[in-house]
Amino acid sequence: MSTPNSSSVSRTAVSAMYSPKLPEAMEQLSMSRSVIYEQIRAGRLRTVTQGRTRLVPGTAIADYVALGARPWRGLPISPAPVRA
């Protein structure tokens, strides 16, 4: 009978379970602290509070990145105006 080892756990599964603190999330998303808090207040980035520490679940980071791939609030993305 084989036992699961660390190599059998996918990187995606680990990142989904991992909850970085805000400075780590800032680095992963390349955003400043104030922009991170703006996104949290706007409801675009989910966080979890554990005691006095605010954590950003790995799934929340993935969801935020996916959110950036589509228009926010269903508004169409208009092309940049062409200058003559």
Backbone hydrogen bonds, N-H to C=O, Kabsch-Sander energy under -0.5 kcal/mol:
donor,donor_aa,acceptor,acceptor_aa,energy
8,S,5,N,-1.6
9,V,6,S,-0.8
10,S,8,S,-0.5
14,V,10,S,-1.8
15,S,11,R,-2.5
16,A,12,T,-2.0
17,M,13,A,-1.3
18,Y,14,V,-2.0
22,L,54,R,-0.8
24,E,21,K,-0.6
25,A,21,K,-2.2
26,M,22,L,-3.0
27,E,23,P,-1.7
28,Q,24,E,-2.5
29,L,25,A,-2.5
30,S,26,M,-0.8
31,M,26,M,-2.1
36,I,32,S,-2.3
37,Y,33,R,-2.4
38,E,34,S,-2.0
39,Q,35,V,-2.4
40,I,36,I,-2.1
41,R,37,Y,-2.6
42,A,38,E,-2.2
43,G,40,I,-1.2
44,R,39,Q,-2.2
45,L,39,Q,-1.3
48,V,55,L,-3.0
50,Q,48,V,-0.5
50,Q,53,T,-3.2
51,G,49,T,-0.5
53,T,50,Q,-2.0
55,L,48,V,-3.9
55,L,53,T,-0.5
56,V,20,P,-2.9
58,G,18,Y,-1.8
59,T,16,A,-0.8
60,A,57,P,-0.6
61,I,57,P,-1.7
62,A,58,G,-2.1
63,D,59,T,-2.6
64,Y,60,A,-2.3
65,V,61,I,-2.3
66,A,62,A,-2.2
67,L,63,D,-2.2
68,G,64,Y,-1.6
69,A,65,V,-0.6
69,A,66,A,-0.8
70,R,67,L,-1.2
74,G,71,P,-1.0
75,L,72,W,-1.5
78,S,76,P,-0.7
83,R,81,P,-0.5
